[in-house]
Amino acid sequence: MLASWMEAGEDPVDVMPEIRKACEPKCVESFKLYRACVDRITAKGDGACDGQYFDYLKCIDKCSVPQLFKHLK
């Protein structure tokens, strides 16, 4: 069975960026921790914020994935 957009000859629309943007307010605390790390690393000139960045992405993904499945058929 073809998706409805394929049958209509339309190009698919990627809704993920919009969904991820809508999830940003739910992940403010994770983003603040990441930004604080970036500021600290910038001042020191050494280090990494990988853990904080991945925590922020995990929050965004946890919020966005259930919403994404509503758009998939």
N, CA and C of each residue as an Amber inpcrd file, in Angstrom:
protein
   219
   0.8420000  -1.1850000   0.0000000   0.0000000   0.0000000   0.0000000
   0.8860000   1.2470000   0.0000000   0.6540000   2.1320000  -0.9240000
   1.4260000   3.3580000  -1.0130000   0.8760000   4.4120000  -0.0660000
   1.7790000   5.2340000   0.4510000   1.3430000   6.3490000   1.2930000
   0.5170000   7.3080000   0.4510000  -0.3820000   8.0170000   1.0850000
  -1.2930000   8.9050000   0.3490000  -0.5490000   9.9770000  -0.4380000
   0.5670000  10.4830000   0.0970000   1.3120000  11.5050000  -0.6350000
   1.9610000  10.9300000  -1.8820000   2.2900000   9.6310000  -1.8490000
   2.8770000   9.0060000  -3.0320000   1.8240000   8.8270000  -4.1170000
   0.6210000   8.4620000  -3.7130000  -0.4620000   8.2680000  -4.6700000
  -0.8350000   9.5810000  -5.3400000  -0.7490000  10.6650000  -4.5930000
  -1.1200000  11.9640000  -5.1380000   0.0170000  12.5850000  -5.9470000
   1.1980000  11.9610000  -5.9240000   2.3250000  12.4950000  -6.6700000
   2.9870000  13.6740000  -5.9880000   2.7150000  13.8770000  -4.7200000
   3.2830000  15.0010000  -3.9780000   4.5870000  14.5860000  -3.3090000
   5.4240000  15.5660000  -3.0490000   6.6430000  15.3080000  -2.2970000
   6.3070000  15.2210000  -0.8150000   6.9860000  14.3460000  -0.0930000
   6.7310000  14.2440000   1.3470000   7.2330000  15.4900000   2.0700000
   6.6150000  15.7970000   3.1840000   6.9980000  16.9500000   3.9970000
   7.6460000  16.4260000   5.2700000   8.8220000  16.9340000   5.5780000
   9.5220000  16.5380000   6.7970000   8.9800000  17.3680000   7.9600000
   8.2170000  16.7370000   8.8310000   7.6120000  17.4370000   9.9660000
   8.5260000  17.4440000  11.1900000   9.6190000  16.6950000  11.1400000
  10.4920000  16.5670000  12.3090000  11.0750000  17.8990000  12.7890000
  11.5810000  18.7810000  11.9260000  12.1140000  20.0490000  12.4330000
  11.0660000  20.8680000  13.2000000   9.8480000  20.8840000  12.7030000
   8.7760000  21.6190000  13.3760000   8.4510000  20.9850000  14.7320000
   8.4030000  19.6750000  14.7770000   8.1070000  18.9660000  16.0230000
   9.2240000  19.2020000  17.0330000  10.4730000  19.1120000  16.5830000
  11.6100000  19.3280000  17.4900000  11.5990000  20.7540000  18.0340000
  11.2700000  21.7110000  17.2010000  11.2000000  23.1150000  17.6400000
  10.1240000  23.2780000  18.7120000   8.9910000  22.6100000  18.5380000
   7.9040000  22.6910000  19.5120000   8.2940000  22.0500000  20.8430000
   9.2490000  21.1430000  20.8390000   9.6900000  20.4700000  22.0660000
  10.7340000  21.2770000  22.8410000  11.3260000  22.2680000  22.2350000
  12.3820000  23.0300000  22.9000000  11.9670000  23.6100000  24.2510000
  10.7570000  24.1670000  24.3940000  10.3790000  24.7060000  25.7110000
  10.3540000  23.6540000  26.8240000  10.1360000  22.4110000  26.4760000
  10.1140000  21.3450000  27.4830000  11.5230000  20.9480000  27.9180000
  12.5200000  21.3940000  27.1960000  13.9030000  20.9900000  27.4710000
  14.7890000  22.1770000  27.8510000  14.1860000  23.2050000  28.3880000
  14.9240000  24.4210000  28.7380000  16.0180000  24.1350000  29.7600000
  15.7260000  23.3320000  30.7640000  16.7190000  23.0550000  31.8050000
  17.9450000  22.3540000  31.2250000  17.7310000  21.3710000  30.3760000
  18.8610000  20.6810000  29.7380000  19.6680000  21.6450000  28.8820000
  18.9790000  22.5400000  28.1860000  19.6790000  23.5050000  27.3430000
  20.4780000  24.4860000  28.1880000  19.9230000  24.9120000  29.3250000
  20.6510000  25.8270000  30.2170000  21.9340000  25.1800000  30.7310000
  21.8620000  23.9010000  31.0880000  23.0570000  23.1910000  31.5530000
  24.1010000  23.0960000  30.4420000  23.6450000  22.8580000  29.2350000
  24.5530000  22.8050000  28.0900000  25.2080000  24.1640000  27.8530000
  24.4070000  25.2350000  27.8540000  24.9490000  26.5850000  27.6270000
  25.9270000  26.9780000  28.7290000  25.6210000  26.6150000  29.9760000
  26.5370000  26.9140000  31.0810000  27.8710000  26.2040000  30.8600000
  27.8200000  24.9820000  30.3910000  29.0400000  24.2380000  30.0910000
  29.8200000  24.9150000  28.9630000  29.1330000  25.3050000  27.9100000
  29.7930000  25.9740000  26.7850000  30.4670000  27.2560000  27.2610000
  29.7790000  28.0320000  28.0750000  30.3600000  29.2700000  28.5960000
  31.5970000  28.9780000  29.4460000  31.5160000  27.9480000  30.2790000
  32.6330000  27.5570000  31.1350000  33.8300000  27.1070000  30.2910000
  33.5640000  26.3040000  29.2870000  34.6310000  25.8060000  28.4130000
  35.2460000  26.9480000  27.6080000  34.4210000  27.8630000  27.1570000
  34.9150000  29.0120000  26.4000000  35.8480000  29.8480000  27.2660000
  35.4820000  30.0410000  28.5290000  36.3020000  30.8310000  29.4400000
  37.6190000  30.1180000  29.7650000  37.5510000  28.8040000  29.9650000
  38.7540000  28.0370000  30.3090000  39.6170000  27.7380000  29.0940000
  38.9800000  27.5560000  27.9680000  39.7130000  27.2190000  26.7530000
  40.0210000  25.7430000  26.6060000  39.4450000  24.9130000  27.4900000
  39.7180000  23.4820000  27.4180000  38.5280000  22.7130000  27.9710000
  38.2270000  21.5900000  27.3350000  37.1470000  20.7440000  27.8240000
  36.1490000  20.4170000  26.7310000  35.0730000  19.7690000  27.1460000
  34.0310000  19.3730000  26.1980000  32.6860000  19.3390000  26.9110000
  31.6340000  19.5200000  26.1590000  30.2700000  19.5150000  26.6950000
  29.4280000  18.4380000  26.0280000  30.0690000  17.3910000  25.5890000
  29.3510000  16.3270000  24.8880000  28.2070000  15.7650000  25.7180000
  28.4700000  15.4870000  26.9860000  27.4470000  14.8980000  27.8500000
  26.2220000  15.7760000  27.9750000  26.4350000  17.0690000  28.1830000
  25.3200000  18.0000000  28.3220000  24.5620000  18.1500000  27.0080000
  25.2940000  18.1500000  25.8980000  24.6490000  18.2650000  24.5940000
  23.7820000  17.0400000  24.3120000  24.3140000  15.8650000  24.6040000
  23.5430000  14.6430000  24.3650000  22.3500000  14.5310000  25.3090000
  22.4750000  15.0570000  26.5300000  21.3270000  15.0910000  27.4430000
  20.2180000  15.9730000  26.8650000  20.6070000  17.1050000  26.2880000
  19.6320000  18.0040000  25.6570000  18.9590000  17.3130000  24.4610000
  19.7480000  16.6800000  23.6070000  19.1740000  15.9730000  22.4530000
  18.2650000  14.8320000  22.8890000  18.6320000  14.1460000  23.9510000
  17.7990000  13.0560000  24.4640000  16.4410000  13.5910000  24.9050000
  16.4400000  14.7470000  25.5590000  15.1860000  15.3750000  25.9790000
  14.3240000  15.7270000  24.7600000  14.9360000  16.3360000  23.7600000
  14.2130000  16.7020000  22.5330000  13.6510000  15.4500000  21.8590000
  14.4630000  14.4100000  21.7610000  14.0130000  13.1660000  21.1220000
  12.8770000  12.5140000  21.8980000  12.9910000  12.4960000  23.2150000
  11.9510000  11.8750000  24.0490000  10.6070000  12.5750000  23.8470000
  10.6430000  13.8750000  23.6650000   9.4230000  14.6510000  23.4340000
   8.9160000  14.4800000  21.9980000   9.8190000  14.4780000  21.0350000
   9.4020000  14.5500000  19.6280000   9.0180000  13.2130000  19.0030000
   9.6360000  12.1310000  19.4110000   9.3800000  10.8440000  18.7590000
   7.9130000  10.4180000  18.8420000   7.2590000  10.4870000  20.0160000
   5.8420000  10.0950000  20.0420000   4.9710000  10.9500000  19.1050000
   5.3050000  12.2330000  18.9870000   4.5380000  13.1040000  18.0970000
   4.8030000  12.7670000  16.6340000   6.0220000  12.3630000  16.3380000
   6.3790000  12.0160000  14.9680000   5.5730000  10.8220000  14.4750000
   5.3870000   9.8250000  15.3250000   4.6670000   8.6240000  14.9150000
   3.2040000   8.9120000  14.5720000   2.6540000  10.0010000  15.0720000
   1.2890000  10.3870000  14.7060000   1.2090000  10.7700000  13.2270000
   2.3410000  11.2120000  12.6610000   2.3660000  11.6670000  11.2680000
   2.7430000  10.5640000  10.2880000   3.2410000   9.4530000  10.8050000
   3.6430000   8.3540000   9.9300000   2.4810000   7.4050000   9.6940000
   2.4360000   6.8330000   8.5210000   1.3530000   5.9000000   8.2030000
   1.9260000   4.6230000   7.6820000
